[in-house]
Amino acid sequence: MKLKFKTAVVVSLMAFFIANTAHALTKKDLHWSDDKRTVTVLNTIQFSKPSTKWDTQTSSYKDPAPVKWVYQEAGPNPEIFLRYRADVTGKTAHAYANQVKDELAGRGIHVYKTEDKVINGRNVAILYANSGEDKYMVGVWRHKDLGFLLECKAHASKFYRFMYDFNQAISSVRVLQEAGY
């Protein structure tokens, strides 16, 4: 029992530290395509929503998840969050994925599978997770000291129905420049 408590405390402290390393983006850090389907972050990395059926929503630029796409339908809506972190650890996307796993664990999300892939010439870690009645597919990228992830979430009963869309969003990611921001 004491070990579980200590582990929970360590994971919670790590999640707190990770969440506090998120730096606020400003409006000028996000550049949208004319059709509002694609967003470029810090002139470095580009993400596109899977289709026009997904509504684009922006949250506070102080939020470490400044953009989300929502598929409006009856019941719980599937969502895709673009999350951003500065000063990430590890030298690769796969090493950074371990930091993301700790952050997810701190939020009560259990990662049960990890895949290492190369998409558009970039190393990407794909995490599969669940929490309560929700399932997640998370794409993790690292560029210099920046970390980016697309957190795709749907109710377990709808998750596999949206796997194509989630894969479309993750496959859309392009690193535009190596020189940084």
N, C-alpha and C positions, 0 to 999 in steps of 0.2 A: 504494500500500500504506500509506504514512504517513497519507494522508487517511482511509482506512478505520479505521485504528487510532485516530486522533484522534476521529473520529466515534463510535466504539465507547466510548471513554473518556468523552466528553461525555454520551452517552446513559446510560451506567452511572451517572455522577455524578448526573444528573438523576433517574434512577429511585431512587437512594439517597436523595436529598433529598426526593422526593415520598413515598416510603415512610415517611420519618421525620416527615412532617407529619401522619401519621395519628394521631389522638388516640384513646385507649382509651375505649370506651363502658363504662358500668357497667350492671348488671342493671336499675337503675331507668330507664335510657335507652331500653330496649326494652319495649314493652307489647304483649302478645299478645291476640288475640281469644279468646273462650271455646273455639272449635274449633281453635285453634292454626294456623289457615290464614293469618291476616293479622298482620303486625307493624307497629307504629307506632314510628318512631325519633325520639327527642327531641321528642315531641309535635308534630312538624312534617310528616313525610312518612310515607306508608303504602304497604306492599308486600304483595301476596298471592301465595301459591304457585298454580300453574296448576290443580291439582286435588288431590284427596286421595291420588292415586297417588304423589305426591312426599312423601318423608319429610323432616321438618324436623329439622335438626341445628344445635346451637349450638356454637360454639367458644369459646375463651377470650375474655373481653371485652376483653382487651388486643390481640387480633387485629384488624386493620383490616377483616376480613371476618367479623363476629361471627355471621352466619347463613348457612346454606346449605341448599338443598333438593336431595335426591338421588332420582333415579328408579332404584330397585333392579331390576336385571335381569342376565342373564348377560353376561359381557364387561365392558368399561369402562362405568361408570355415567355417564349424563348428569348434569350438576350445574348449579345456579344459585346463584351467590354474591351476597349483598348486601354491597357494600363502601361504606365511608364515609370521607370525608376532611374535615378542617377546614382553614381558611386556603387555600382553593383560589384559583387565579389565573383571570383572565378575568371578564368581566361577564355572560356568557351560558353556557348549557349547551354551545353550540357552541364557544365559546372554551375552556371547561374541557375539552372533548373533546380538544383538542390536548395538554393536560397528560396526559390519560389515554392518548393514543396513545404519548407518550414513555415512560410507565410500562410499558405493554404491550411496547414495543420493548425496554426494559431487561430484561423477563422472557423475551425471545426470541419474542414474539408479533407477527406481521406484520399490520398493518391494511391491507386491500386495498380497502375501500369505506366511505364515510361517507354517511349520509342525515340530513338535517335534517328533523325532523317536529314537529308540534304534537299532543300527546296529552293529553286531559283539560284542555285550555287551557294547557298548559305546553310550552315549547320543550324538545325532547329531541333529542339526537344519538344515532344508532344506528350503531355501528361493527361492521363485519364483518371477521373476522381468522382467521388460522390459524397453527398451530405444530405441526410434526411431523404426527402423524395426527389432531390435534384441530382442530375449527372452533369459532369463537366468534361470538356475537352479543351486543353490549354496549350497554345503554341507559344514557345519561349525563344526569343532572339536576344543576342547580345551584340552590341556594336561599341567598341572602345569602352568607356566607363558607363554606357547607357544600357539599360535593360528594357525590353519591350515584351509585352505579351498580349495575346488575344485570349480572353477567357470566355469560352462559349458554354452557355448553360441552358438546360431545358429540364422540365419535369421528366422523371424517369420514363413515364408512359409515352412521352413524345420524343425522347432523345434520339432514337435511331431514325425517326422520320426526318430529323434536321441534320443528320450527319453529313449529307451532301453539301448543305449550305455552310456548315462549320468548316468542312474541308476546303470549300471554295474560298472562304475568307482567309484561312491560313495559307492557302496556296497563292493568294494575291499579293502577299508581302514581298516588297522589293527594297533592298538597301540601295539608295541612290548614289551615295558618295562615301568614300572611305576616309576622306579628309577630316570628317567630324563636323561639328556645328560651330 
